[in-house]
Amino acid sequence: MIDFLVIGGGIAGTSTAARLAPLGKTVLLERETSLGYHASGRSAALFEANYGLESTVALSAASADFHANAHGGFLSPRGLMLVAKTSEKDDFPRACKDLNMEPIALDHAFDMVPVLDPDVVGYAAYHEAAHDVDTEREIQTFAKLTRAEGGEVLTGQTVTAIRRTDSGWIVTANGTDFESRMVFNASGAWVDEIAKMAGITPLGFTPLRRSMARIPAPGGHDVSKWPMMLGVREDWYAKPDAGKLLVSPSEEHLQEPHDAWPDDMVLAEGLARYEEVVTEPVTRLEHSWAGLRTFSPDRNLVLGPSVDDGSFFWVSGQGGYGFQTGPAASQLVADLVSGVASVLDAKTLAALDPARFA
């Protein structure tokens, strides 16, 4: 008999398994042949603790020490710049307030990112408290922590059935039955489908596509020290990556759960919005892809036991904030299981509790 069976091998599932493994026998099942294949593997990989809803910010703040210091740390400096055209004057103060950013002199912005167009860009804000996350190493670290406690991390496991028993659950994957006291649903875009399979009422999660393109470094510049750039209306962003530049249209288009791919027209529109504020045109794409960011109905994460059955836990609705919140979100799940008081405040706990949808 397993104590804790986790379904899903992204950052939510791997971090949850690592937190649970010291508490009892833990098994993680991932459908793909590698961990972090879907949303986690297609993340912008930025830790920005001010970004998101209030409960998300609280989780990010509680995750900061782990990201920065645990296991040698997973962060490297990046910085975040908010970019507004002269015509976006009214949007700029609101965006600065939302992101807790201070305006900077345009000359400073042009020094940091020399391809910004001085004939178009009228406002900029910046703060350095944004960091790249070594996402692959963080996922693999959580997997190693699980194994070190005697847990198992199994890939290539397609869950086909889940049924309740007197003592817990039997989860069938690849024809093998895994008997467990508790089930943890960390299956990303598929969380409602897994819930239905278990006879648990789905909560109405929405998987939303976001596309990304990798382009050559603009004008042959060394982009390694450039900050991530965000359009003031959050309708594009650009981020250095391995000597190239990642550009996203920041779209949120409803999709069925699947292995997502980008929409060429949406990608082209996003690249055009980015091109409006720079002097270097996009001449070619080196690669493009898409991921599904899955949100609950109120866009807060869902962390805790189902109201239908307390032995079925939701670890769901990360909505693109999975890495930012993963360390604290998984610790909350483990605290709920073990009965340890959470460091999170009551308001945050209520915002994350699945019971809010009852």
N, C-alpha and C positions, 0 to 999 in steps of 0.2 A: 504494500500500500504506500503510495506517494502521499506526502503531506500537501505539497503545493505544485500544481501544474499550471504553467504559464503558456498561453497561446500567443505567439508573436515574437519575432526576433529583431525588432527595431530597438531604438533606444528605450522606449517604454518597457518593452518586455525584458530586455537584457538587464536593465537597471533594477527592475522589480525582482527578477530571479536572484540577482546578487544580494539584494537586501533580505530576501526570504530564506536563502540557503542556510544561514546560520541558525535559523529557527526550526528547520526540519528538512526532510528529504524533498528536494526540488528538481523538477524536470521542466525544461523549456522546449517547446515544439515550434519550429519555424518551417513554413511551407517551402520556401525557396532553398536553394543549395548553399546560400551564404547569408550571413546576418546583415541586417541593415540594407536590404535590397531595394525596398520601395521608398517611402517618404524619407526615412532616415538617411539613406544613401544618396538622396537628391536634395539635401538641405543646403541652404546658403551658408551654413556652418558659422554663424555669428552669434556671440553672446553679448546681448545688449539688454541689461537688466531693467531698463525703463520702458521697454516695448511690450504692449499688450494690455489686456484688461487688468483691473486692480488685483484680482486673485493670481493672475499669471505673473505680474510683477512681484508679488509676495513670494511665489514659488521660485522665481528667478533669483531674487535676493537671497533666499535661503539656500540656493544651489551654488552661490558665488564662491564660497570657500572651497568646496569640493572641486569645482572647475579649475580654480587657481592653484590649489596646493596638493590635493590628493594624488598619490601615485606619481609625483613629479610634476603635476599640473598638466592641463590640456589646452591652455590659452597662449596666444601670442598677440602682440599689439596690432591693432588695425585702425581704430577710430571711425567715426561716422560723421559724414557731412550731409547736411540738408541743403538742397539746391533749388532755388526758385527763380523763375524768369521775372523780368520786370513787370509783366502783365499779371503775375501771381502775387502781387503785393498784399492783397487781402487774406490770402491763404497762409502767408508766411508766419504771422504771429501765432495763429492757432496751432500750426504744426510744431513750432518751437515749444509752445506750452505743453502739447501732448507728449512730446519726446524729452521734455526737460532739457532743452538745448539752448545755448546762448548764441545770438548773432555774432558773426565775425566780420572784419573788414574784408571787402572783396579782394583787395590785393593779396591778403593772406590766403584766401581760397584759391586764387589763380596760381600762387606759388606752390601750394600743395598739389593742385591738379592743373597742370599747365594747358590742358586741352579744353578747359572751360571757355566758353565764348563770351568775351567781355561785352559784345554787342547785344547779348541776349540775357545773360545771367545778371539779375538785379539784386539778389539777396542770397546770403549763405549763413549757415549756422554749423557749429562743430562741437563735438566733445570727444575726448580720447577714451572714455570708458566703454569702448566697444572692442571686442576681441575675436579673433579667429579661434575656432574650436577644432581640435584634432579629433574629428568625429569618429573616424575608423578606430583610432587607438582607444578612445573612450568606450566604444561598444565592445571591443575585444578585451579591454580591462574588466568590464563588468562580467563578460563571459568567463574569464579566468578566475575571477572571484567566486563565481558560482561553482565552477569545477573544483576549486580549492577547498570548498566546504562539502565536497562529495556529491554535488549536484550534477545534472547532465544537461548539456546543450545539444539538441538534436536538430539537424537541418534536413531538408528534403522530406518533411513530414506533413502530408496533407490531411487535415482533420475532416473526417467524413460523417462522424456521428458523435453526439454527446447525450448521455442519458443519466438520470438521477438514480441513485441507489440508496438503501437505508443508511449506508455509512459514508456517502459522498457522491462521487461521479465516476463514470467510465467514459473516457474519451478515446475514440477510435481514430487512429491515424495510420495510413498505409497498411491496413488490415490488422494492426496490433492494438490491443486494448490497454490503456493506461488507467489504472484505478487510483483516484486521488481524493483526499478529504476536501480539497478546495480547488476551484478553477479561477484563473485570473485572465481576463479577456483584454489582451493588449494587441489586438490584431489590426490596428490601424483603420483603413477604409472598410474593413470587413467586420467591424465590431458588432454591428446589428445582425449580420448574417450568423455570426457565431452565437450570439444571444438566442436567436430564433432556434438554432439547432439544439440549444440546451433547454428550450421551453421557457426562456426568460423574455419578458416583454421588451422589445427594442425601444430605444429612446429617441430615435429620429435623427441620427447622425447624418451629416451631409459631407461627402467627399468633394472637394473643390480642386480643380486642376490649376497648377501653376507651372509655367514654362520657363526655360532657361536656354540661353545661347552662350557659347564660348567664342570670343572673337580675338584676333591678334591684338597685341598691345598697340593702342592708338598711336600713330605716328612713330612707332618704334621706341617709344618712351620706356624707361624702366618704371613699371607700375607697382613694384613690390612695396613701396612705402605709401602709396596712395590710400586714402581712407575709402571705406565703402561709401557710395553716393546714393542718396535717396531723393527722388522727386518729391516736391512739397505736397503734391496730391497723392503720393504713394502709388502712382501709376507707372513707375519704372524704378529699378535700382540697378546699380552696377558695382561690382566687387572684384578686386584683383584676386587672381588665383593662378599660382604656378607660372608667373610671367605673362599670363593672358588676362583678359577681362571677361567676367561673367556679366551678362545683361539679361534682366528679366522684365517682362511687361507687367508683372505683379497681378495677373488676372486671377479671378476667382470664378471659374465656370463649373457648374454642377456636372458631376460625372457619376456613372455607375462604378463600383469598385472594379478596377482592372489594372493591368500593367500600363500605366499612362504614357502617352506620347504627345509632343507639342502640336498645336494648331499653327500651321505656317503663317496664316494671315494675322492671327493674334500676336505671334512672335514678331512679325514684320512691323505691326503697329507699335509695339513696345519699343523696338529698336529705333523707330522713327521718333518717338518721344524723347529717347535718350539723345539721338542725333541733334535735336533742336537746341540743346544746350552746350554742344561741343563743336570744336572747329574741325575735327577729323571725322570724315564719313566712315560708315561701316562698309567695307568693301567685300568681305566674305565671312562666312560662319565656319568655324572649325568643327563645331559639334553642337547639337541641341538635344534637349530632353525635357521631360515633364514629370512632376510628381503630384500626388494627391494629398492635400492638407485637409484633414477631417475634423469638422467642428460639431459640437453639440448644439442643440437649439438655441442656447443662450451664449454660446461661444466660450464659456468657461470649461476647463477640463472637468472630467468626471472621474473621481477617484474614491472608491469605496465599495461596500457591499450592495448588491441589488436588493431592492425592497421586496422582490419576489422570493429571494433565497439568499440568506446571509453568507452562504459558502461560495457564492458566485460573485466575484469582484470585477468591477469595471476599472480599467486602467486606460482611459480612452479620451478622445477628443482633444488631442494635443494641438491640432490646428496650426502646425508649423512651428510650435514652441517646444517641441519635444526635447531637444538638446538643452535649451535654456533651463527648462524646469525639471529635467529628468532626475537629477540627484535628490532634490527635495520631494518630488512627487512620489518616487519609489520609497523614500524613507517614510512618507506619510502612510503609504499602503502597509508597509511592515509594522509601523506603529499601531495601526488599526487592528492588524492581525494579533499582535502581541499584547495589546492593551496598554501600551506605553503612551503617555501624554505627548501630543505633538507640540513642536515649537511654534507652529502656525497659530495665528489668532483665530478667535471664534468666528469672526466675519468671513475670513478666508475659508475656513473649514466648511461653513454653511454653503458658500458659493461653489465648492467642489463636490459636495455630498450628492450622490445619486438620488437621494430621497427628495431633493428639490423638484423633481419631475413627477413625483407621485400624486 
